[in-house]
Amino acid sequence: MDAGGVGGVHVKYLHHCRRQLWLYARGIRPEHLSAKVRLGEAVHDTAYSRFQSVDLGSAKLDHLDGDLWVHEVKSSRNATRSDEAQAIHYCHRLIEIGVPAKGAVLHYRPTRRTVRLPFDEQRRDAAVADIADVLQVITAPSAPGRLDRPRCKGCSYTDYCWTD
Ligand code: SF4
C-alpha cells in the first residue's frame, strides 16, 4: 500500500493501538463480531438523518456540509485522539483533491457534545505525519506489542490478542 491507500480507519487505529493497525492492514478484521461496531453502524443508520456520507475511496466520512466542514458521528461518550486524527485525516484528503475543507466537527451522540477542530497548518502537518507513521507500522515485519490489558477494553481484537 502507498500513501494514497492510507484511510481514516488506519489513522484511527494508529492512535488507538499500533498492533490493531498492523493486524487490520493484514486483513485480520473481527470488527463484524463487535457489538460496539454494530452500535456504531446503527447510529449511522438512524441518527443524524440529514447527513450524507461522502466516499473518498480509502476514506468515508459521515457528512460534508455546505461550508465545507467534515462531520463525524461517534457512539462513544468522549473525544479521543483517534477520533480527532481520523477527522483531520479526512480534511487533509479533501484538500488534496481540491476541496478546501475548513475543519471537522465530531458529534458524540450519547452526550450530544460536539468538538470543533479547525484545520490549520499544525493539523495538516500532523495528518501528513500520521500517513507516514501508518506506512511505517504496517510494513513492519512483526506485530507491535500489545497494549496494557485495561486499554484493550472494548477492542474487537481482544480475543485475538489475549487468547493464549
Ligand atoms: S486487544 Fe489490545 S493489544 Fe490487541 S489490538 Fe486491541 S487494543 Fe491492541
Backbone and ligand atoms as CSV (ligand in chain L), in Angstrom:
chain,resi,resn,atom,element,x,y,z
A,1,MET,N,N,0.841,-1.194,0.000
A,1,MET,CA,C,0.000,0.000,0.000
A,1,MET,C,C,0.888,1.261,0.000
A,2,ASP,N,N,0.479,2.261,-0.759
A,2,ASP,CA,C,1.232,3.507,-0.742
A,2,ASP,C,C,0.463,4.554,0.075
A,3,ALA,N,N,1.001,5.761,0.122
A,3,ALA,CA,C,0.401,6.803,0.970
A,3,ALA,C,C,-1.061,7.059,0.601
A,4,GLY,N,N,-1.378,6.956,-0.693
A,4,GLY,CA,C,-2.746,7.213,-1.133
A,4,GLY,C,C,-3.754,6.203,-0.610
A,5,GLY,N,N,-3.285,5.043,-0.231
A,5,GLY,CA,C,-4.182,3.997,0.261
A,5,GLY,C,C,-4.460,4.088,1.746
A,6,VAL,N,N,-3.779,4.984,2.424
A,6,VAL,CA,C,-3.985,5.126,3.864
A,6,VAL,C,C,-5.331,5.823,4.105
A,7,GLY,N,N,-6.194,5.180,4.858
A,7,GLY,CA,C,-7.530,5.708,5.085
A,7,GLY,C,C,-7.765,6.097,6.534
A,8,GLY,N,N,-8.987,6.550,6.779
A,8,GLY,CA,C,-9.328,7.022,8.118
A,8,GLY,C,C,-9.230,5.947,9.184
A,9,VAL,N,N,-9.595,4.727,8.830
A,9,VAL,CA,C,-9.516,3.648,9.828
A,9,VAL,C,C,-8.066,3.371,10.193
A,10,HIS,N,N,-7.194,3.395,9.209
A,10,HIS,CA,C,-5.766,3.206,9.510
A,10,HIS,C,C,-5.286,4.245,10.522
A,11,VAL,N,N,-5.681,5.489,10.281
A,11,VAL,CA,C,-5.235,6.575,11.174
A,11,VAL,C,C,-5.849,6.416,12.563
A,12,LYS,N,N,-7.112,6.035,12.591
A,12,LYS,CA,C,-7.769,5.827,13.893
A,12,LYS,C,C,-7.038,4.747,14.694
A,13,TYR,N,N,-6.728,3.651,14.037
A,13,TYR,CA,C,-6.048,2.563,14.741
A,13,TYR,C,C,-4.616,2.952,15.118
A,14,LEU,N,N,-3.976,3.729,14.276
A,14,LEU,CA,C,-2.622,4.197,14.607
A,14,LEU,C,C,-2.610,4.844,15.988
A,15,HIS,N,N,-3.636,5.630,16.251
A,15,HIS,CA,C,-3.668,6.377,17.512
A,15,HIS,C,C,-4.268,5.577,18.659
A,16,HIS,N,N,-4.980,4.519,18.334
A,16,HIS,CA,C,-5.510,3.691,19.421
A,16,HIS,C,C,-4.511,2.617,19.813
A,17,CYS,N,N,-4.035,1.880,18.801
A,17,CYS,CA,C,-3.119,0.772,19.099
A,17,CYS,C,C,-2.419,0.368,17.803
A,18,ARG,N,N,-1.113,0.457,17.809
A,18,ARG,CA,C,-0.367,0.152,16.583
A,18,ARG,C,C,-0.460,-1.326,16.212
A,19,ARG,N,N,-0.656,-2.162,17.193
A,19,ARG,CA,C,-0.853,-3.590,16.901
A,19,ARG,C,C,-2.181,-3.791,16.144
A,20,GLN,N,N,-3.202,-3.074,16.568
A,20,GLN,CA,C,-4.504,-3.132,15.912
A,20,GLN,C,C,-4.361,-2.721,14.439
A,21,LEU,N,N,-3.622,-1.665,14.199
A,21,LEU,CA,C,-3.380,-1.210,12.831
A,21,LEU,C,C,-2.666,-2.291,12.024
A,22,TRP,N,N,-1.653,-2.879,12.591
A,22,TRP,CA,C,-0.860,-3.900,11.886
A,22,TRP,C,C,-1.744,-5.093,11.516
A,23,LEU,N,N,-2.589,-5.529,12.462
A,23,LEU,CA,C,-3.490,-6.667,12.206
A,23,LEU,C,C,-4.514,-6.302,11.133
A,24,TYR,N,N,-5.079,-5.121,11.260
A,24,TYR,CA,C,-6.102,-4.674,10.298
A,24,TYR,C,C,-5.520,-4.639,8.882
A,25,ALA,N,N,-4.312,-4.128,8.769
A,25,ALA,CA,C,-3.677,-3.995,7.453
A,25,ALA,C,C,-3.404,-5.349,6.822
A,26,ARG,N,N,-3.383,-6.404,7.630
A,26,ARG,CA,C,-3.181,-7.748,7.100
A,26,ARG,C,C,-4.483,-8.492,6.869
A,27,GLY,N,N,-5.578,-7.778,6.911
A,27,GLY,CA,C,-6.872,-8.384,6.602
A,27,GLY,C,C,-7.498,-9.125,7.758
A,28,ILE,N,N,-6.913,-8.995,8.946
A,28,ILE,CA,C,-7.493,-9.642,10.128
A,28,ILE,C,C,-8.504,-8.653,10.690
A,29,ARG,N,N,-9.792,-8.915,10.464
A,29,ARG,CA,C,-10.807,-7.902,10.773
A,29,ARG,C,C,-12.005,-8.498,11.494
A,30,PRO,N,N,-11.885,-8.636,12.794
A,30,PRO,CA,C,-13.013,-9.204,13.533
A,30,PRO,C,C,-14.081,-8.182,13.883
A,31,GLU,N,N,-14.038,-7.002,13.304
A,31,GLU,CA,C,-14.976,-5.946,13.697
A,31,GLU,C,C,-16.431,-6.383,13.596
A,32,HIS,N,N,-16.739,-7.244,12.616
A,32,HIS,CA,C,-18.146,-7.609,12.444
A,32,HIS,C,C,-18.683,-8.352,13.655
A,33,LEU,N,N,-17.768,-8.838,14.522
A,33,LEU,CA,C,-18.197,-9.532,15.732
A,33,LEU,C,C,-18.408,-8.570,16.892
A,34,SER,N,N,-18.032,-7.347,16.698
A,34,SER,CA,C,-18.026,-6.415,17.817
A,34,SER,C,C,-19.352,-5.693,17.968
A,35,ALA,N,N,-19.962,-5.837,19.138
A,35,ALA,CA,C,-21.226,-5.144,19.392
A,35,ALA,C,C,-21.036,-3.644,19.297
A,36,LYS,N,N,-19.851,-3.200,19.684
A,36,LYS,CA,C,-19.569,-1.767,19.654
A,36,LYS,C,C,-19.643,-1.241,18.221
A,37,VAL,N,N,-19.070,-2.000,17.292
A,37,VAL,CA,C,-19.107,-1.578,15.899
A,37,VAL,C,C,-20.526,-1.635,15.371
A,38,ARG,N,N,-21.283,-2.684,15.785
A,38,ARG,CA,C,-22.676,-2.767,15.328
A,38,ARG,C,C,-23.465,-1.562,15.808
A,39,LEU,N,N,-23.182,-1.124,17.049
A,39,LEU,CA,C,-23.857,0.063,17.570
A,39,LEU,C,C,-23.500,1.264,16.707
A,40,GLY,N,N,-22.233,1.375,16.374
A,40,GLY,CA,C,-21.782,2.478,15.528
A,40,GLY,C,C,-22.512,2.489,14.202
A,41,GLU,N,N,-22.721,1.305,13.617
A,41,GLU,CA,C,-23.435,1.239,12.349
A,41,GLU,C,C,-24.886,1.644,12.527
A,42,ALA,N,N,-25.484,1.228,13.659
A,42,ALA,CA,C,-26.877,1.589,13.929
A,42,ALA,C,C,-27.018,3.097,14.063
A,43,VAL,N,N,-26.023,3.703,14.716
A,43,VAL,CA,C,-26.027,5.158,14.853
A,43,VAL,C,C,-26.078,5.809,13.477
A,44,HIS,N,N,-25.275,5.271,12.591
A,44,HIS,CA,C,-25.232,5.870,11.264
A,44,HIS,C,C,-26.511,5.613,10.482
A,45,ASP,N,N,-27.236,4.541,10.852
A,45,ASP,CA,C,-28.483,4.260,10.153
A,45,ASP,C,C,-29.616,5.166,10.617
A,46,THR,N,N,-29.665,5.468,11.900
A,46,THR,CA,C,-30.879,6.057,12.446
A,46,THR,C,C,-30.734,7.513,12.886
A,47,ALA,N,N,-29.567,7.939,13.267
A,47,ALA,CA,C,-29.408,9.294,13.784
A,47,ALA,C,C,-28.816,10.200,12.712
A,48,TYR,N,N,-28.969,11.470,12.916
A,48,TYR,CA,C,-28.371,12.455,12.021
A,48,TYR,C,C,-28.756,12.156,10.563
A,49,SER,N,N,-30.050,11.976,10.373
A,49,SER,CA,C,-30.517,11.508,9.063
A,49,SER,C,C,-30.264,12.527,7.956
A,50,ARG,N,N,-30.005,13.778,8.350
A,50,ARG,CA,C,-29.727,14.766,7.300
A,50,ARG,C,C,-28.320,14.579,6.725
A,51,PHE,N,N,-27.505,13.839,7.439
A,51,PHE,CA,C,-26.129,13.646,6.984
A,51,PHE,C,C,-26.084,12.718,5.774
A,52,GLN,N,N,-25.195,13.034,4.874
A,52,GLN,CA,C,-24.980,12.178,3.709
A,52,GLN,C,C,-23.508,11.835,3.642
A,53,SER,N,N,-23.209,10.557,3.651
A,53,SER,CA,C,-21.808,10.151,3.676
A,53,SER,C,C,-21.131,10.489,2.354
A,54,VAL,N,N,-19.835,10.698,2.459
A,54,VAL,CA,C,-19.024,11.032,1.293
A,54,VAL,C,C,-17.917,9.993,1.205
A,55,ASP,N,N,-17.873,9.293,0.076
A,55,ASP,CA,C,-16.898,8.215,-0.096
A,55,ASP,C,C,-15.718,8.727,-0.915
A,56,LEU,N,N,-14.560,8.756,-0.264
A,56,LEU,CA,C,-13.345,9.220,-0.956
A,56,LEU,C,C,-12.471,8.038,-1.391
A,57,GLY,N,N,-13.044,6.860,-1.425
A,57,GLY,CA,C,-12.252,5.692,-1.746
A,57,GLY,C,C,-11.739,5.059,-0.474
A,58,SER,N,N,-10.512,5.389,-0.100
A,58,SER,CA,C,-9.949,4.807,1.120
A,58,SER,C,C,-10.493,5.495,2.372
A,59,ALA,N,N,-11.258,6.544,2.199
A,59,ALA,CA,C,-11.813,7.257,3.357
A,59,ALA,C,C,-13.292,7.532,3.108
A,60,LYS,N,N,-14.099,7.262,4.127
A,60,LYS,CA,C,-15.531,7.526,4.001
A,60,LYS,C,C,-15.963,8.354,5.200
A,61,LEU,N,N,-16.361,9.579,4.935
A,61,LEU,CA,C,-16.734,10.447,6.042
A,61,LEU,C,C,-18.255,10.563,6.133
A,62,ASP,N,N,-18.752,10.906,7.314
A,62,ASP,CA,C,-20.193,10.865,7.558
A,62,ASP,C,C,-20.947,11.969,6.834
A,63,HIS,N,N,-20.319,13.133,6.726
A,63,HIS,CA,C,-21.046,14.244,6.115
A,63,HIS,C,C,-20.073,15.387,5.837
A,64,LEU,N,N,-20.346,16.121,4.769
A,64,LEU,CA,C,-19.611,17.355,4.475
A,64,LEU,C,C,-20.665,18.434,4.264
A,65,ASP,N,N,-20.658,19.464,5.117
A,65,ASP,CA,C,-21.725,20.464,4.983
A,65,ASP,C,C,-21.376,21.518,3.926
A,66,GLY,N,N,-22.313,22.424,3.691
A,66,GLY,CA,C,-22.150,23.414,2.632
A,66,GLY,C,C,-21.027,24.401,2.880
A,67,ASP,N,N,-20.625,24.533,4.148
A,67,ASP,CA,C,-19.483,25.404,4.472
A,67,ASP,C,C,-18.160,24.643,4.474
A,68,LEU,N,N,-18.223,23.398,4.023
A,68,LEU,CA,C,-17.042,22.532,3.876
A,68,LEU,C,C,-16.422,22.139,5.220
A,69,TRP,N,N,-17.290,21.856,6.178
A,69,TRP,CA,C,-16.860,21.233,7.428
A,69,TRP,C,C,-17.233,19.751,7.378
A,70,VAL,N,N,-16.272,18.918,7.739
A,70,VAL,CA,C,-16.496,17.478,7.844
A,70,VAL,C,C,-17.239,17.200,9.156
A,71,HIS,N,N,-18.234,16.308,9.118
A,71,HIS,CA,C,-18.943,15.915,10.345
A,71,HIS,C,C,-18.794,14.407,10.538
A,72,GLU,N,N,-18.442,14.026,11.744
A,72,GLU,CA,C,-18.324,12.618,12.087
A,72,GLU,C,C,-19.167,12.339,13.324
A,73,VAL,N,N,-19.985,11.309,13.266
A,73,VAL,CA,C,-20.847,10.935,14.390
A,73,VAL,C,C,-20.189,9.785,15.147
A,74,LYS,N,N,-20.104,9.935,16.471
A,74,LYS,CA,C,-19.464,8.913,17.298
A,74,LYS,C,C,-20.461,8.358,18.308
A,75,SER,N,N,-20.376,7.062,18.529
A,75,SER,CA,C,-21.277,6.448,19.511
A,75,SER,C,C,-20.662,6.427,20.905
A,76,SER,N,N,-19.415,6.835,21.026
A,76,SER,CA,C,-18.762,6.894,22.336
A,76,SER,C,C,-19.129,8.211,23.032
A,77,ARG,N,N,-18.757,8.317,24.286
A,77,ARG,CA,C,-19.158,9.481,25.081
A,77,ARG,C,C,-18.166,10.636,25.004
A,78,ASN,N,N,-16.905,10.292,24.851
A,78,ASN,CA,C,-15.870,11.322,24.983
A,78,ASN,C,C,-14.930,11.342,23.781
A,79,ALA,N,N,-14.399,12.519,23.518
A,79,ALA,CA,C,-13.452,12.683,22.415
A,79,ALA,C,C,-12.153,11.937,22.707
A,80,THR,N,N,-11.605,11.361,21.666
A,80,THR,CA,C,-10.302,10.708,21.789
A,80,THR,C,C,-9.369,11.268,20.724
A,81,ARG,N,N,-8.099,11.065,20.952
A,81,ARG,CA,C,-7.101,11.468,19.966
A,81,ARG,C,C,-7.354,10.737,18.633
A,82,SER,N,N,-7.795,9.488,18.706
A,82,SER,CA,C,-8.085,8.716,17.489
A,82,SER,C,C,-9.181,9.389,16.669
A,83,ASP,N,N,-10.245,9.792,17.346
A,83,ASP,CA,C,-11.353,10.447,16.629
A,83,ASP,C,C,-10.858,11.708,15.924
A,84,GLU,N,N,-10.081,12.491,16.657
A,84,GLU,CA,C,-9.610,13.761,16.105
A,84,GLU,C,C,-8.688,13.524,14.909
A,85,ALA,N,N,-7.782,12.574,15.049
A,85,ALA,CA,C,-6.826,12.308,13.970
A,85,ALA,C,C,-7.539,11.801,12.719
A,86,GLN,N,N,-8.549,10.965,12.917
A,86,GLN,CA,C,-9.295,10.437,11.777
A,86,GLN,C,C,-10.019,11.572,11.038
A,87,ALA,N,N,-10.658,12.435,11.793
A,87,ALA,CA,C,-11.405,13.532,11.173
A,87,ALA,C,C,-10.464,14.499,10.448
A,88,ILE,N,N,-9.333,14.770,11.049
A,88,ILE,CA,C,-8.364,15.667,10.405
A,88,ILE,C,C,-7.767,15.016,9.153
A,89,HIS,N,N,-7.627,13.706,9.202
A,89,HIS,CA,C,-7.177,12.978,8.005
A,89,HIS,C,C,-8.165,13.201,6.857
A,90,TYR,N,N,-9.452,13.154,7.159
A,90,TYR,CA,C,-10.453,13.372,6.111
A,90,TYR,C,C,-10.319,14.787,5.528
A,91,CYS,N,N,-10.122,15.761,6.388
A,91,CYS,CA,C,-9.924,17.133,5.892
A,91,CYS,C,C,-8.726,17.187,4.946
A,92,HIS,N,N,-7.663,16.559,5.367
A,92,HIS,CA,C,-6.440,16.558,4.561
A,92,HIS,C,C,-6.696,15.911,3.195
A,93,ARG,N,N,-7.414,14.804,3.211
A,93,ARG,CA,C,-7.708,14.116,1.940
A,93,ARG,C,C,-8.576,14.986,1.029
A,94,LEU,N,N,-9.532,15.676,1.617
A,94,LEU,CA,C,-10.385,16.550,0.804
A,94,LEU,C,C,-9.553,17.653,0.164
A,95,ILE,N,N,-8.681,18.260,0.948
A,95,ILE,CA,C,-7.848,19.348,0.423
A,95,ILE,C,C,-6.943,18.826,-0.689
A,96,GLU,N,N,-6.470,17.610,-0.530
A,96,GLU,CA,C,-5.613,17.018,-1.572
A,96,GLU,C,C,-6.323,16.927,-2.914
A,97,ILE,N,N,-7.650,16.716,-2.873
A,97,ILE,CA,C,-8.380,16.595,-4.143
A,97,ILE,C,C,-9.058,17.918,-4.535
A,98,GLY,N,N,-8.664,18.993,-3.864
A,98,GLY,CA,C,-9.126,20.316,-4.280
A,98,GLY,C,C,-10.353,20.834,-3.577
A,99,VAL,N,N,-10.788,20.147,-2.520
A,99,VAL,CA,C,-11.937,20.627,-1.735
A,99,VAL,C,C,-11.386,21.296,-0.477
A,100,PRO,N,N,-11.536,22.611,-0.357
A,100,PRO,CA,C,-10.889,23.331,0.754
A,100,PRO,C,C,-11.629,23.170,2.087
A,101,ALA,N,N,-11.536,21.990,2.660
A,101,ALA,CA,C,-12.229,21.706,3.927
A,101,ALA,C,C,-11.752,22.676,5.002
A,102,LYS,N,N,-12.706,23.152,5.792
A,102,LYS,CA,C,-12.367,24.122,6.847
A,102,LYS,C,C,-11.947,23.438,8.138
A,103,GLY,N,N,-12.425,22.232,8.328
A,103,GLY,CA,C,-12.137,21.526,9.576
A,103,GLY,C,C,-13.174,20.451,9.798
A,104,ALA,N,N,-13.211,19.940,11.014
A,104,ALA,CA,C,-14.111,18.822,11.308
A,104,ALA,C,C,-14.899,19.102,12.586
A,105,VAL,N,N,-16.106,18.553,12.618
A,105,VAL,CA,C,-16.931,18.601,13.823
A,105,VAL,C,C,-17.245,17.165,14.228
A,106,LEU,N,N,-16.868,16.822,15.448
A,106,LEU,CA,C,-17.170,15.494,15.975
A,106,LEU,C,C,-18.455,15.589,16.791
A,107,HIS,N,N,-19.380,14.680,16.549
A,107,HIS,CA,C,-20.661,14.657,17.267
A,107,HIS,C,C,-20.698,13.414,18.144
A,108,TYR,N,N,-20.733,13.614,19.448
A,108,TYR,CA,C,-20.809,12.492,20.388
A,108,TYR,C,C,-22.260,12.278,20.768
A,109,ARG,N,N,-22.819,11.246,20.180
A,109,ARG,CA,C,-24.270,11.053,20.273
A,109,ARG,C,C,-24.759,10.840,21.704
A,110,PRO,N,N,-24.097,10.019,22.541
A,110,PRO,CA,C,-24.654,9.794,23.883
A,110,PRO,C,C,-24.727,11.064,24.719
A,111,THR,N,N,-23.808,11.982,24.493
A,111,THR,CA,C,-23.766,13.190,25.315
A,111,THR,C,C,-24.247,14.431,24.555
A,112,ARG,N,N,-24.482,14.262,23.258
A,112,ARG,CA,C,-24.850,15.400,22.386
A,112,ARG,C,C,-23.761,16.474,22.362
A,113,ARG,N,N,-22.580,16.107,22.776
A,113,ARG,CA,C,-21.480,17.052,22.790
A,113,ARG,C,C,-20.861,17.131,21.394
A,114,THR,N,N,-20.406,18.311,21.020
A,114,THR,CA,C,-19.677,18.423,19.753
A,114,THR,C,C,-18.290,19.005,20.017
A,115,VAL,N,N,-17.364,18.608,19.180
A,115,VAL,CA,C,-15.994,19.125,19.259
A,115,VAL,C,C,-15.637,19.648,17.880
A,116,ARG,N,N,-15.250,20.889,17.806
A,116,ARG,CA,C,-14.942,21.521,16.520
A,116,ARG,C,C,-13.429,21.627,16.375
A,117,LEU,N,N,-12.914,21.178,15.234
A,117,LEU,CA,C,-11.468,21.138,15.003
A,117,LEU,C,C,-11.134,21.900,13.725
A,118,PRO,N,N,-10.810,23.170,13.829
A,118,PRO,CA,C,-10.421,23.896,12.609
A,118,PRO,C,C,-9.157,23.282,12.004
A,119,PHE,N,N,-9.134,23.214,10.685
A,119,PHE,CA,C,-7.964,22.654,10.011
A,119,PHE,C,C,-6.943,23.773,9.824
A,120,ASP,N,N,-5.777,23.590,10.391
A,120,ASP,CA,C,-4.731,24.606,10.267
A,120,ASP,C,C,-3.417,23.916,9.874
A,121,GLU,N,N,-2.391,24.694,9.802
A,121,GLU,CA,C,-1.105,24.155,9.329
A,121,GLU,C,C,-0.574,23.059,10.258
A,122,GLN,N,N,-0.750,23.288,11.539
A,122,GLN,CA,C,-0.273,22.297,12.510
A,122,GLN,C,C,-1.011,20.963,12.322
A,123,ARG,N,N,-2.310,21.053,12.102
A,123,ARG,CA,C,-3.086,19.815,11.907
A,123,ARG,C,C,-2.763,19.187,10.556
A,124,ARG,N,N,-2.491,20.006,9.569
A,124,ARG,CA,C,-2.084,19.445,8.277
A,124,ARG,C,C,-0.784,18.660,8.434
A,125,ASP,N,N,0.182,19.240,9.147
A,125,ASP,CA,C,1.460,18.550,9.365
A,125,ASP,C,C,1.240,17.233,10.120
A,126,ALA,N,N,0.316,17.269,11.084
A,126,ALA,CA,C,0.028,16.052,11.846
A,126,ALA,C,C,-0.589,14.980,10.941
A,127,ALA,N,N,-1.460,15.412,10.032
A,127,ALA,CA,C,-2.088,14.453,9.120
A,127,ALA,C,C,-1.050,13.815,8.196
A,128,VAL,N,N,-0.122,14.630,7.715
A,128,VAL,CA,C,0.940,14.107,6.842
A,128,VAL,C,C,1.824,13.126,7.633
A,129,ALA,N,N,2.145,13.491,8.867
A,129,ALA,CA,C,2.980,12.612,9.698
A,129,ALA,C,C,2.254,11.307,10.004
A,130,ASP,N,N,0.942,11.376,10.226
A,130,ASP,CA,C,0.170,10.157,10.509
A,130,ASP,C,C,0.247,9.176,9.340
A,131,ILE,N,N,0.147,9.695,8.123
A,131,ILE,CA,C,0.202,8.806,6.955
A,131,ILE,C,C,1.556,8.095,6.910
A,132,ALA,N,N,2.618,8.843,7.156
A,132,ALA,CA,C,3.956,8.233,7.166
A,132,ALA,C,C,4.063,7.185,8.283
A,133,ASP,N,N,3.500,7.500,9.441
A,133,ASP,CA,C,3.553,6.551,10.565
A,133,ASP,C,C,2.760,5.281,10.267
A,134,VAL,N,N,1.596,5.439,9.626
A,134,VAL,CA,C,0.804,4.255,9.261
A,134,VAL,C,C,1.635,3.340,8.367
A,135,LEU,N,N,2.270,3.920,7.356
A,135,LEU,CA,C,3.051,3.106,6.420
A,135,LEU,C,C,4.205,2.403,7.143
A,136,GLN,N,N,4.801,3.101,8.091
A,136,GLN,CA,C,5.903,2.503,8.845
A,136,GLN,C,C,5.408,1.314,9.675
A,137,VAL,N,N,4.272,1.491,10.324
A,137,VAL,CA,C,3.753,0.407,11.183
A,137,VAL,C,C,3.358,-0.798,10.341
A,138,ILE,N,N,2.635,-0.580,9.251
A,138,ILE,CA,C,2.080,-1.732,8.527
A,138,ILE,C,C,3.135,-2.480,7.725
A,139,THR,N,N,4.270,-1.854,7.479
A,139,THR,CA,C,5.327,-2.568,6.755
A,139,THR,C,C,6.319,-3.240,7.700
A,140,ALA,N,N,6.096,-3.098,8.994
A,140,ALA,CA,C,6.981,-3.777,9.954
A,140,ALA,C,C,6.801,-5.291,9.812
A,141,PRO,N,N,7.879,-6.054,9.947
A,141,PRO,CA,C,7.779,-7.499,9.725
A,141,PRO,C,C,7.004,-8.246,10.804
A,142,SER,N,N,6.899,-7.676,11.968
A,142,SER,CA,C,6.151,-8.368,13.019
A,142,SER,C,C,5.218,-7.390,13.729
A,143,ALA,N,N,4.243,-7.976,14.402
A,143,ALA,CA,C,3.211,-7.148,15.043
A,143,ALA,C,C,3.791,-6.386,16.224
A,144,PRO,N,N,3.416,-5.120,16.368
A,144,PRO,CA,C,3.792,-4.392,17.587
A,144,PRO,C,C,3.213,-5.092,18.817
A,145,GLY,N,N,3.792,-4.817,19.962
A,145,GLY,CA,C,3.335,-5.450,21.200
A,145,GLY,C,C,1.929,-5.027,21.596
A,146,ARG,N,N,1.346,-5.803,22.504
A,146,ARG,CA,C,0.006,-5.484,22.988
A,146,ARG,C,C,0.033,-4.258,23.897
A,147,LEU,N,N,-1.098,-3.587,23.957
A,147,LEU,CA,C,-1.263,-2.555,24.977
A,147,LEU,C,C,-1.424,-3.231,26.335
A,148,ASP,N,N,-1.387,-2.443,27.384
A,148,ASP,CA,C,-1.747,-2.982,28.690
A,148,ASP,C,C,-3.211,-3.418,28.636
A,149,ARG,N,N,-3.504,-4.524,29.278
A,149,ARG,CA,C,-4.843,-5.121,29.169
A,149,ARG,C,C,-6.002,-4.132,29.409
A,150,PRO,N,N,-5.931,-3.276,30.408
A,150,PRO,CA,C,-7.076,-2.371,30.619
A,150,PRO,C,C,-7.371,-1.481,29.413
A,151,ARG,N,N,-6.354,-1.161,28.659
A,151,ARG,CA,C,-6.562,-0.286,27.496
A,151,ARG,C,C,-7.147,-1.045,26.307
A,152,CYS,N,N,-7.252,-2.365,26.424
A,152,CYS,CA,C,-7.832,-3.179,25.348
A,152,CYS,C,C,-9.339,-3.303,25.495
A,153,LYS,N,N,-9.878,-2.775,26.572
A,153,LYS,CA,C,-11.310,-2.929,26.832
A,153,LYS,C,C,-12.124,-2.447,25.633
A,154,GLY,N,N,-12.990,-3.321,25.146
A,154,GLY,CA,C,-13.866,-2.956,24.040
A,154,GLY,C,C,-13.249,-3.145,22.667
A,155,CYS,N,N,-11.967,-3.476,22.597
A,155,CYS,CA,C,-11.331,-3.661,21.287
A,155,CYS,C,C,-11.793,-4.971,20.675
A,156,SER,N,N,-12.120,-4.935,19.387
A,156,SER,CA,C,-12.641,-6.130,18.730
A,156,SER,C,C,-11.561,-7.182,18.489
A,157,TYR,N,N,-10.313,-6.847,18.759
A,157,TYR,CA,C,-9.228,-7.817,18.598
A,157,TYR,C,C,-8.861,-8.493,19.922
A,158,THR,N,N,-9.666,-8.269,20.939
A,158,THR,CA,C,-9.305,-8.797,22.266
A,158,THR,C,C,-9.089,-10.306,22.242
A,159,ASP,N,N,-10.002,-11.031,21.606
A,159,ASP,CA,C,-9.853,-12.493,21.565
A,159,ASP,C,C,-8.563,-12.879,20.859
A,160,TYR,N,N,-8.281,-12.184,19.784
A,160,TYR,CA,C,-7.075,-12.496,19.013
A,160,TYR,C,C,-5.819,-12.264,19.849
A,161,CYS,N,N,-5.791,-11.162,20.550
A,161,CYS,CA,C,-4.571,-10.788,21.261
A,161,CYS,C,C,-4.421,-11.503,22.607
A,162,TRP,N,N,-5.520,-11.844,23.241
A,162,TRP,CA,C,-5.434,-12.281,24.635
A,162,TRP,C,C,-5.853,-13.725,24.861
A,163,THR,N,N,-6.104,-14.482,23.794
A,163,THR,CA,C,-6.399,-15.906,23.963
A,163,THR,C,C,-5.108,-16.681,23.751
A,164,ASP,N,N,-4.562,-17.170,24.842
A,164,ASP,CA,C,-3.268,-17.876,24.742
A,164,ASP,C,C,-3.481,-19.364,24.469
L,1,SF4,S1,S,-6.733,-6.166,22.001
L,1,SF4,FE1,FE,-5.378,-4.576,22.825
L,1,SF4,S2,S,-3.353,-5.052,22.015
L,1,SF4,FE2,FE,-4.858,-6.175,20.779
L,1,SF4,S3,S,-5.277,-4.839,19.051
L,1,SF4,FE3,FE,-6.822,-4.414,20.597
L,1,SF4,S4,S,-6.009,-2.691,21.783
L,1,SF4,FE4,FE,-4.316,-3.574,20.631
